[in-house]
């Protein structure tokens, strides 16, 4: 990337090459469109980077974190490679506590998360021709391969619900479990004695029991039939689909509202939010993904901007907030007259 197209780092006054700031923090990239929308990309540990964002600003958070010992994203200290389920959940909570702080008081959080099987049979063998990022488990012994757990071998661990219960303990309101029916999910050649996994959970949490939500934008109720999207260019065939993100964004934020994804990956949430006229911030640790998303944002015509301008925009609600159908102040109780 040449200097003419490089984003402005936090504190800079002119475009520059990506670099680490004097404080040691990873770069923060800001972009703006001709229509006045902003996209931000933060390169670093999610829990740490979130602490630098203002409180009570995002209308909706949408994310799919790395699952527990399912893939290798190719960098050190990646979330999902903890030594125990408890450590994995603790690491997620470090992130989600900050997500809660940065959410608007009436904000909503959609969390897509999958489960993992406990094998207890030592290092697996063979290869997975359909997913190279899963082949790492043939090269190392994962905690789920080690015997001695207190559940029977071949059991699903129940990680999505363990995470959901812990979030309830931390004050989140679990409002809905949405079943994402992955219509075109891969078959599982090794699953000879159980059904293939065709769905995943999308948990809908709210920051409080009173929140804003536009039911008129729901396409389906709590079973969403959405095919998987393969992103070969970004080397991320685990990315969740833009249609799933679009539904979450539209029901839980007004046009020109603010969206957060603390595990941006190949940028589906960022690009979908941009396409639907929202301001958005995404975070990721992977150099490859950050570079890919940078190019994708610039490919949409967004230009380098100043990080402070992005933050100032986040501090202001959407100009359409008051009149947005989803604003809870516009809700009409059954049996009452419609406001004129």
Long-range contacts (C-beta under 8 A, 24 or more apart in sequence): 1-294, 1-295, 5-298, 5-304, 6-304, 7-31, 7-41, 7-294, 7-304, 7-305, 8-304, 8-305, 8-306, 8-307, 9-307, 10-307, 10-308, 11-307, 12-306, 13-306, 15-304, 18-43, 25-49, 25-52, 28-52, 28-307, 29-294, 29-304, 29-307, 30-304, 30-305, 30-306, 30-307, 30-309, 30-310, 31-297, 31-298, 31-302, 31-303, 31-304, 31-305, 32-302, 32-303, 32-305, 32-309, 32-310, 33-274, 33-300, 33-301, 33-302, 33-303, 34-301, 35-277, 37-256, 37-274, 37-277, 37-278, 37-279, 38-279, 38-280, 38-305, 38-309, 38-310, 38-313, 38-314, 39-270, 39-273, 39-274, 39-279, 39-280, 39-281, 39-282, 39-297, 39-302, 40-280, 40-281, 40-282, 40-307, 40-310, 41-264, 41-270, 41-281, 41-282, 41-283, 41-284, 41-290, 41-293, 41-294, 41-297, 42-281, 42-282, 42-283, 42-284, 43-283, 43-284, 43-285, 43-287, 43-290, 44-283, 44-285, 45-77, 45-285, 46-79, 46-95, 46-98, 46-262, 46-263, 46-283, 46-284, 46-285, 47-91, 47-94, 47-95, 47-98, 49-283, 50-95, 50-98, 50-99, 50-101, 50-102, 50-262, 50-283, 51-98, 53-98, 53-102, 53-260, 53-281, 53-311, 53-314, 54-102, 54-311, 54-314, 54-315, 55-101, 55-102, 56-101, 56-102, 56-103, 56-104, 56-105, 57-102, 57-103, 57-104, 57-258, 57-314, 57-315, 58-102, 58-103, 58-104, 58-107, 58-258, 58-259, 58-260, 58-281, 58-314, 59-103, 59-104, 59-106, 59-107, 59-108, 59-212, 59-252, 59-253, 59-254, 59-257, 59-258, 59-259, 59-318, 60-107, 60-108, 60-109, 60-110, 60-248, 60-249, 60-252, 60-253, 60-257, 60-258, 60-259, 60-260, 61-99, 61-102, 61-103, 61-107, 61-108, 61-109, 61-110, 61-259, 61-260, 61-261, 61-262, 62-109, 62-110, 62-245, 62-248, 62-249, 62-259, 62-260, 62-261, 62-269, 63-99, 63-110, 63-111, 63-112, 63-260, 63-261, 63-262, 63-263, 63-269, 64-111, 64-112, 64-113, 64-238, 64-239, 64-240, 64-263, 64-265, 65-92, 65-95, 65-111, 65-113, 65-262, 65-263, 66-263, 67-113, 67-114, 67-115, 67-116, 67-159, 68-116, 68-144, 68-157, 68-159, 69-116, 69-137, 69-142, 69-143, 69-144, 70-114, 70-116, 70-134, 71-131, 71-133, 71-134, 71-136, 71-238, 72-133, 72-136, 72-137, 73-133, 73-285, 73-286, 74-286, 74-288, 75-285, 75-286, 75-287, 77-285, 78-285, 79-263, 82-143, 83-143, 84-143, 85-157, 85-159, 85-162, 88-159, 89-159, 89-162, 89-163, 89-166, 92-163, 93-166, 93-167, 93-170, 95-262, 95-263, 96-167, 96-170, 96-172, 97-170, 98-262, 99-260, 99-262, 100-170, 100-171, 100-172, 100-207, 102-260, 103-207, 103-260, 104-207, 104-258, 104-317, 105-207, 105-208, 106-206, 106-207, 106-208, 106-210, 106-211, 106-212, 106-327, 106-328, 107-206, 107-207, 107-211, 107-212, 107-252, 108-175, 108-204, 108-205, 108-206, 108-207, 108-211, 108-212, 108-213, 108-248, 108-251, 108-252, 109-172, 109-204, 109-205, 109-206, 109-207, 110-178, 110-202, 110-203, 110-204, 110-205, 110-248, 110-252, 111-163, 111-202, 111-203, 111-205, 112-180, 112-200, 112-201, 112-202, 112-240, 112-244, 113-159, 113-160, 113-163, 113-200, 113-201, 113-203, 114-159, 114-160, 114-197, 114-200, 114-201, 115-156, 115-157, 115-158, 115-159, 115-160, 116-144, 116-156, 116-157, 116-159, 117-144, 117-154, 117-155, 117-156, 117-157, 118-144, 118-149, 118-151, 118-153, 118-154, 118-155, 118-156, 118-157, 119-144, 119-145, 119-153, 119-154, 120-144, 120-145, 120-146, 120-147, 120-148, 120-149, 120-153, 121-145, 121-147, 121-153, 122-146, 122-147, 130-186, 131-186, 131-237, 131-238, 133-235, 133-237, 133-238, 160-200, 160-201, 160-203, 163-203, 164-203, 167-203, 167-205, 172-205, 172-206, 172-207, 173-205, 173-206, 173-207, 173-208, 173-209, 174-203, 174-204, 174-205, 175-204, 175-205, 175-206, 176-203, 176-204, 176-222, 177-201, 177-202, 177-203, 177-204, 177-222, 178-202, 178-203, 178-204, 178-222, 178-223, 178-224, 179-222, 179-223, 179-224, 180-224, 180-226, 180-240, 180-244, 181-223, 181-224, 181-225, 181-226, 182-226, 182-227, 182-228, 183-225, 183-226, 183-227, 183-228, 184-227, 184-228, 185-228, 202-244, 202-248, 210-328, 211-328, 212-252, 212-324, 212-326, 212-327, 212-328, 213-251, 213-252, 213-326, 213-328, 214-250, 214-251, 214-252, 214-324, 214-325, 214-326, 215-251, 215-326, 216-325, 217-247, 217-250, 217-251, 217-326, 218-247, 218-251, 219-247, 229-268, 231-266, 231-268, 233-292, 234-265, 234-266, 234-267, 234-289, 234-292, 235-288, 236-265, 236-266, 236-289, 238-265, 239-265, 239-266, 239-268, 240-268, 241-268, 242-268, 242-271, 242-272, 242-275, 245-269, 245-272, 245-273, 246-272, 246-275, 246-276, 249-273, 249-276, 249-278, 250-276, 251-326, 252-326, 253-278, 253-318, 253-326, 254-318, 254-320, 254-321, 254-324, 254-326, 254-327, 255-318, 255-320, 255-324, 256-318, 256-319, 256-320, 257-317, 257-318, 257-321, 258-314, 258-318, 264-289, 264-293, 265-289, 266-292, 266-293, 267-292, 267-293, 267-296, 267-297, 270-296, 270-297, 271-296, 271-297, 271-300, 274-300, 274-302, 275-300, 279-310, 279-313, 279-314, 281-310, 281-314
